[in-house]
């Protein structure tokens, strides 16, 4: 019996799901869920090219202030997000920031605000294939520190707030009952999203850097939600978080050049 080693078989080759190979992506990658948001990111990249478009994974590569940057959509949930990160890492990507939308579950957080995750509660199954349940899911400290700093700095020029706290990464959007949301609220969880904990886990195991910033789509404890009409403030929040992450990547690359980080 010769059992296939997926890690060895896929490293440095054209990837099965994202359809990208070595040289197609930069070391810095934004990870939206929705493929349409890859196009939003591409508008901010110089010389942006559509590298691949397969399944839920839509990838563009270009430059921001001279730094090679890519964006790959992950689809919804941890399984497809994990696949995207693994395959991007196989071809040279090293620094990842999830850009998403998220429901707030604490008072004082409004639609259109930005949420930066300091740690993720693992209410999902993907991480269990990698680490024990008790293993923490946290972002890279240095990258997240710079992300928070950059986001707060840009709030001086724009009309939105930045909130920093622990997120819950849930598997079942419609399985979140009132009782479940109340429990998370009492635990002082800041928001609920669907990918961060798996991305943090894989990044840690593969010596990558990962962080997460989301725009607020609604607040489940105040009842401020928009489901049937266009959520204009959320669309604006996506635009804001893209600008924050691109500037974070640029500043992080400057840190690397100066020897502040490796």
C-alpha positions as CSV (number, residue, x, y, z in Angstrom):
1,X,0.0,0.0,0.0
2,X,1.3,3.4,-1.0
3,X,-0.8,6.2,0.7
4,X,-0.6,9.5,-1.1
5,X,1.0,12.4,0.8
6,X,-1.1,15.4,-0.3
7,X,1.4,17.9,1.1
8,X,4.3,16.6,-0.9
9,X,2.3,15.9,-4.0
10,X,0.8,19.5,-4.3
11,X,3.7,21.6,-3.1
12,X,5.0,24.0,-5.8
13,X,2.7,22.8,-8.5
14,X,-0.4,24.1,-10.2
15,X,-3.1,23.8,-7.6
16,X,-6.2,21.7,-8.1
17,X,-8.9,23.9,-6.7
18,X,-7.6,27.5,-7.2
19,X,-5.9,26.7,-10.5
20,X,-2.9,28.9,-9.8
21,X,0.8,28.0,-10.0
22,X,4.1,29.3,-8.8
23,X,4.5,33.0,-9.8
24,X,0.8,33.5,-10.2
25,X,0.3,35.1,-6.7
26,X,2.2,37.4,-4.5
27,X,3.4,36.7,-0.9
28,X,0.5,39.0,0.3
29,X,-3.0,37.8,-0.2
30,X,-6.5,39.2,0.7
31,X,-9.1,36.5,1.3
32,X,-12.7,37.6,0.8
33,X,-15.5,35.1,0.8
34,X,-17.5,36.3,-2.1
35,X,-15.8,36.1,-5.6
36,X,-17.3,39.4,-6.5
37,X,-15.2,41.1,-3.8
38,X,-12.1,39.9,-5.6
39,X,-13.1,42.3,-8.3
40,X,-13.4,45.1,-5.7
41,X,-9.9,44.5,-4.6
42,X,-8.5,44.3,-8.1
43,X,-9.7,47.9,-8.7
44,X,-7.1,49.1,-6.2
45,X,-4.2,47.1,-7.7
46,X,-1.9,48.4,-10.4
47,X,-1.7,46.1,-13.4
48,X,-4.3,43.7,-11.9
49,X,-4.7,40.5,-13.9
50,X,-7.3,37.8,-13.5
51,X,-5.1,34.8,-12.8
52,X,-7.7,32.1,-12.3
53,X,-11.5,31.7,-11.8
54,X,-12.5,28.2,-10.6
55,X,-15.4,27.2,-8.4
56,X,-15.6,29.8,-5.6
57,X,-12.0,30.8,-6.0
58,X,-11.5,33.9,-8.1
59,X,-7.9,35.3,-8.1
60,X,-6.4,38.5,-9.2
61,X,-2.7,39.6,-8.9
62,X,-1.3,43.1,-9.2
63,X,0.7,45.7,-7.2
64,X,0.0,48.1,-4.4
65,X,2.7,50.8,-4.0
66,X,5.2,48.4,-5.6
67,X,4.2,45.4,-3.5
68,X,3.0,42.3,-5.3
69,X,-0.5,41.5,-3.9
70,X,-3.1,38.9,-4.7
71,X,-6.7,38.4,-3.8
72,X,-8.4,35.0,-3.8
73,X,-12.0,34.4,-2.8
74,X,-12.6,31.5,-0.5
75,X,-16.3,30.9,-0.6
76,X,-18.4,30.5,2.6
77,X,-17.1,28.5,5.6
78,X,-13.9,26.9,6.8
79,X,-13.5,23.9,4.5
80,X,-13.2,26.0,1.3
81,X,-11.2,28.7,3.1
82,X,-8.8,26.2,4.4
83,X,-8.3,24.7,0.9
84,X,-7.6,28.1,-0.6
85,X,-5.0,29.0,2.1
86,X,-3.3,25.6,1.8
87,X,-3.0,25.9,-2.0
88,X,-1.9,29.5,-1.9
89,X,0.8,28.6,0.6
90,X,1.9,25.8,-1.7
91,X,2.8,28.3,-4.4
92,X,4.5,30.9,-2.3
93,X,1.9,33.1,-0.4
94,X,3.0,33.9,3.1
95,X,0.8,36.7,4.6
96,X,-3.0,36.5,4.6
97,X,-5.8,38.8,5.8
98,X,-9.4,37.7,5.6
99,X,-11.6,40.5,4.5
100,X,-15.2,39.7,5.3
101,X,-18.6,40.7,6.5
102,X,-19.8,39.8,10.0
103,X,-22.7,40.1,12.4
104,X,-21.9,42.0,15.6
105,X,-23.3,40.6,18.9
106,X,-22.4,43.4,21.3
107,X,-24.1,46.8,21.8
108,X,-22.4,49.8,20.5
109,X,-21.4,48.3,17.2
110,X,-23.1,49.6,14.1
111,X,-23.5,48.5,10.5
112,X,-20.5,49.8,8.5
113,X,-18.1,49.6,11.4
114,X,-14.9,47.5,11.1
115,X,-14.1,44.5,13.4
116,X,-10.6,43.2,13.9
117,X,-10.3,39.7,15.4
118,X,-7.9,39.0,18.3
119,X,-8.8,35.4,18.6
120,X,-11.5,33.0,17.3
121,X,-13.8,30.6,19.1
122,X,-13.7,27.4,17.1
123,X,-17.3,26.5,16.6
124,X,-16.5,24.6,13.4
125,X,-15.2,21.2,12.3
126,X,-12.3,22.0,10.0
127,X,-9.8,22.9,12.7
128,X,-10.3,19.5,14.4
129,X,-8.5,17.9,11.5
130,X,-5.4,19.9,12.4
131,X,-5.3,20.5,16.1
132,X,-7.1,19.5,19.4
133,X,-10.2,21.4,20.4
134,X,-8.4,23.1,23.2
135,X,-5.7,24.5,20.9
136,X,-6.2,28.3,20.5
137,X,-7.0,30.0,17.2
138,X,-5.2,33.4,17.2
139,X,-3.9,35.7,14.4
140,X,-0.3,36.5,13.9
141,X,0.6,39.0,16.6
142,X,2.8,41.4,14.6
143,X,0.6,41.4,11.5
144,X,-2.6,42.0,13.7
145,X,-0.9,44.7,15.6
146,X,-0.1,46.6,12.4
147,X,-3.6,45.9,11.0
148,X,-5.2,47.4,14.1
149,X,-2.9,50.4,14.1
150,X,-3.5,51.1,10.4
151,X,-7.3,50.7,10.8
152,X,-7.4,53.1,13.7
153,X,-5.2,55.6,11.9
154,X,-7.5,55.7,8.9
155,X,-10.5,56.3,11.0
156,X,-9.3,59.8,11.5
157,X,-10.0,60.4,7.8
158,X,-13.2,58.4,7.5
159,X,-16.6,58.2,9.3
160,X,-16.5,54.7,10.9
161,X,-15.3,53.0,14.1
162,X,-12.9,50.1,14.6
163,X,-13.7,47.5,17.2
164,X,-11.2,44.9,18.4
165,X,-12.1,41.6,20.1
166,X,-12.7,37.9,20.1
167,X,-14.8,36.5,17.3
168,X,-16.8,33.3,17.0
169,X,-16.3,31.2,13.9
170,X,-19.5,29.3,13.3
171,X,-20.4,26.6,10.8
172,X,-24.1,26.9,10.6
173,X,-25.6,30.3,9.6
174,X,-29.2,29.2,10.2
175,X,-28.3,27.0,13.2
176,X,-27.5,30.1,15.3
177,X,-30.5,30.2,17.6
178,X,-31.5,33.0,19.9
179,X,-30.2,31.0,22.8
180,X,-26.8,30.4,21.1
181,X,-26.4,34.1,20.3
182,X,-27.3,35.0,23.9
183,X,-24.7,32.6,25.1
184,X,-22.0,34.2,22.9
185,X,-23.1,37.7,23.9
186,X,-22.7,36.8,27.6
187,X,-19.2,35.5,26.8
188,X,-18.5,39.0,25.4
189,X,-17.8,37.6,22.0
190,X,-17.6,40.6,19.6
191,X,-18.9,39.1,16.4
192,X,-19.8,36.0,14.5
193,X,-18.1,35.0,11.2
194,X,-17.3,31.7,9.4
195,X,-13.7,31.4,8.4
196,X,-11.1,33.0,10.8
197,X,-10.4,30.1,13.2
198,X,-9.4,27.7,10.5
199,X,-7.2,30.3,8.8
200,X,-5.4,31.1,12.0
201,X,-4.9,27.4,12.8
202,X,-3.4,26.6,9.4
203,X,-1.2,29.7,9.4
204,X,0.2,28.8,12.7
205,X,1.0,25.2,11.6
206,X,2.6,26.3,8.3
207,X,4.6,29.2,9.7
208,X,2.5,31.7,7.8
209,X,1.0,35.0,9.0
210,X,-2.8,35.6,9.1
211,X,-5.3,38.1,10.4
212,X,-8.9,39.0,10.0
213,X,-10.9,42.2,9.5
214,X,-14.6,42.3,8.8
215,X,-17.2,44.9,8.0
216,X,-20.4,44.9,10.2
217,X,-23.4,43.6,8.2
218,X,-25.8,43.8,11.1
219,X,-26.1,43.5,14.9
220,X,-28.0,40.5,16.2
221,X,-28.5,41.8,19.7
222,X,-29.8,45.2,18.8
223,X,-31.9,44.0,15.9
224,X,-30.2,46.2,13.3
225,X,-30.1,43.9,10.3
226,X,-30.7,44.4,6.6
227,X,-31.6,41.2,4.7
228,X,-33.9,42.2,1.8
229,X,-32.5,45.5,0.4
230,X,-29.0,46.6,-0.5
231,X,-26.9,47.1,2.6
232,X,-25.1,50.3,1.5
233,X,-23.1,50.8,4.7
234,X,-21.8,47.2,4.4
235,X,-20.7,47.8,0.8
236,X,-18.8,50.9,2.1
237,X,-17.3,48.8,4.9
238,X,-15.9,46.3,2.3
239,X,-14.3,49.2,0.5
240,X,-12.8,50.6,3.8
241,X,-11.4,47.3,4.9
242,X,-9.7,46.7,1.5
243,X,-7.9,50.1,1.8
244,X,-6.9,49.2,5.4
245,X,-5.5,45.8,4.4
246,X,-3.6,47.0,1.4
247,X,-1.9,49.8,3.4
248,X,-1.2,47.2,6.1
249,X,0.6,45.0,3.6
250,X,2.6,47.9,2.3
251,X,3.7,48.9,5.8
252,X,4.4,45.3,6.7
253,X,6.7,44.9,3.7
254,X,8.5,48.1,4.8
255,X,9.0,46.4,8.2
256,X,10.5,43.4,6.5
257,X,12.9,45.6,4.5
258,X,14.0,47.3,7.7
259,X,14.5,44.1,9.5
260,X,11.7,44.8,12.0
261,X,10.1,41.4,11.1
262,X,11.3,38.4,9.1
